[in-house]
Amino acid sequence: MSAASWRAASQDVMSDCVDGVLEGVCPNCGGNLVARPIRTAAMLAKNPASTKRVLKAEGCEPKAA
């Protein structure tokens, strides 16, 4: 699978989760979910991306009604 097709497929899955399960609300802070900003090369050099993925043990729970 090419990188472009992987990004497109994962974007669909993320959109389904954001719209369906999370209903557009961040499970960590309760804020709204927006497109992730792009870090400039200078900011990426100053604050590099993490190499460790941190996941909640319980995963993403559907929002209570």
Secondary structure, DSSP 8 states (H G I E B T S, - for coil): --HHHHHHHHHHHHHHIIIIISTTB-TTT--B--------HHHHHHS---SS----TT-------
